[in-house]
Amino acid sequence: MTVYWLEQTEADVPTEDDWLSTSELVRLSSFRFPKRRADWRLGRWTAKLAVARWLSPHGSPPALSAIEIRPATSGAPEVFIADRPADGTISISHRGGVAACALGQAASELGCDLELVEPRSEGFVADYFTEGEQALINQAGADCSQISALLWSAKESALKALRVGLREDTRSVAVSISGTPVGGWRRLKVECPQGVRFCGWWQLSGGLIRTVVSGPSAPPPVRLLR
């Protein structure tokens, strides 16, 4: 299995909306707050562009307005092209004016997440991390903000792959990390309920932690050209 990865920033998003489908324009108009609108447009732009570039080796990609990202009943994003389900799985995340989209083969389990490295309170750590994860954070010293962001991001990625999101107790998934670098990414594992286990990757750059997990396991993500 190969996982593909694309990032975009708010500055990359066109000012016009002609790349959105009719139903997406309706959805956009329902958002009251400018930040929510901007985040949604950034996520959709990144996902559509990733899908188009992913398809381009197989011929001319469809117009972005023909690519639609719809929420499944679980809330997970699904890709439709010309109103038909696409043969692939995606995950989307945005944080701090940056969005990422991970793509994999159809029927795979896939989740990605972006997190800013920033302080988290002792209460937050106690409420949302396992005892083993709390020990990792407490032992990290000056790097505690980085480790807590990494663990949290990996949890988010795993819960997306499970298609449950934050409806599930974050302490039900346990993250372990490795410092072994492969192509600029480092390994992680997540143990989930019912014996489910995800392997994945993490990376730190520009103050952002990036994580991706998948089932089946995959090599480090392949970057799609900007």
N, C-alpha and C positions, 0 to 999 in steps of 0.2 A: 504494500500500500504506500502511496505517496501523498503527503499533505502539502498543499500549496498555501502560500501566505502573501498577503498584500496589505500594506499600510498606506493611509492617506491622511492629510491634515485638513483643517478647515479651509486653508488657503487654496487647496486643490479643487474644492467643490465649485462648480460653475454658479454664477449668480442667478441664471435663468433656471427654469424647472422643466424644460422640454425633454429631459431624459427620464422623467417620471411617467408612469402609466396613469391612466385616468383615475383608477381606484386609489393609486398612491397620492395623487393630487388631492383627492377627497380626504384621505387620511391626514395629509399634511395640514389641510385647512382646519382640522379639528383641534390642533394644538394651540393652546392659548398663550403659552409663554415662549418668548424668543429663544431661550436656551434649549428648551425641549425641541423646538422646531429645528434649530441648528444641529443638535446632536443626532436627531432622526435623519436629517438630510445627509449628514456626514456618514452615518452608518450605511444608509441605503446606497449612496454614491460608491463607497468603498466595496460593498458587496457586489453591486452590479458590474463595476469595472473589473473586479476579480473574476467573476463568472465569464465576462466577455473575453478576457485575456486567457483564461483557462481553456475556452473553446476555440480560440484563434488558431492553434496548430492543426485543427481538424477542418479548417475552411474559414470563410468569412464569418466573423461573429455577428449575432443579431444586434440590431439597434438597442441601445440601453433602455429605451422606453418599452421594448418588447420583453425585457427581462424584468420579472416582478418577484419581489421578496415578500412572501406571505407568512403570517404566523400560523403554525399548526395549533391544534387544540391545546397542546401542552405549552404553547407560547414560543417554541423553538422556531427559528426561521427556516422556510423551505423555498426552493427556487422553482419558478414557473417561467417557461419561455413560450410566448404566443399562447398563453392560457393552458399550457400543458406542463405537467411535472417534469423537471429536468433530472437527468441521470447523475446526481451528485448530492453530497451533504455539505452544508456550510455551518459555520459559527461566526458570530459577529461580536465585537466589543468596541467600546469607545471610552476614552478617558483623557481629560486634559487637552482637548482639541485634537486628539489623534484617534483614528479608528483602525481596526485590524479586521481582516476576514480570513478565516482558514477554510480550505476546501478539501474534500476527500471523496472517495468513491461512494457510490450509492449504497445505502443500507449500513454504512459504517457508523460507529459512534465517535463523535467529534465535538470537542469544546475548546474554545480559546478565550483568553482574557488579558486585559491590560490593567495595570494598577500603578498609581504613583507611589514612589517611595516617600512615605510621610509617617510621622509618629502616630501610634495607636495607643489608646489608654490601657492601663492595667485591667480595667473593667471589661473592655472590649476583648482583650486577649483571654481573660478568664471565661467569658461567656461564649466565645465562638471557636476556640481552639482546644484540641485534645490535650491531655496532660503531657504526652510526649512532645507535642508541638510547642506547648508553653515552655517546656524545659529547653528546647532548641532556641527559642526567642530569648529566654533569660540568660542563656550561656553565650549569646552573640555579642554582648557588650555594645560597643559603638555601632555595630551592624544590626542592631535589633530591629530598626525600622525596615531595613532591606529584607531581613528574614521574615518578618511578619507580613510584609507586602507579598513576598514570594509565596508563602504558605496560603495566604488568603486567595491570591490569584489562582493558584493550582486547585484550590477547593472550588472556586467559581467555575473553572474550566471543566472539572469533573462533574459537577452538578448540571452543567449545560449538556455534557455528553450523555448523562443519564436522563436528560429532558425533564428534570424536575426543578431546576433553578433553586433559588433560596427558599422555596417552600419546604425543603428538606433541612433538618438540623445539620449545620455545618460540622458539628462534632461527629457526625456519622461517617465522615470520610477523613482518612488519615493520610497525611502527605509525608513522604520521605524524599530527600534531595541528595544529589551527588554533585561533586565539583568537577567531574570529568568532562572536559570540553570536547565537542565534536562539531566542527564547522561553525564555531561561534555560539553554539547552543550547549546547554548542560542538561543532564538527565534528571528526571524526577519520576516518582511512582505514587499512585494514589490507591489506597485500599478502600473499597466501597462496601455497602451492605450486600448481603447474600453472596459474598465471595467474589464480587466483581472487582477486577483490578485493571487500572489503566496505567500504561506507560506514557511518558511524555517528555517535554523539553521546556527549558526556561532560558531566558536571556535578559540581561540588564543593559539598557542604553538610554542616554538622555533623560535619566531620572525615572524611566518607565520600566516596570517588570512586564515581560511578555511570557505567557505560558500557553501551551497547547497539549492536550491529551487526546488519545485516540484508541479505538478498539476496532480492528487489530492494531498492534503497535506498529510504528512507522519510523523511518530515519528522520533526522532533523528536517524541519519544513523547508521547502524549496521556495525561494522568493520569486514572486512574479515581478516583472519589470514595472517600474512606476510609469 
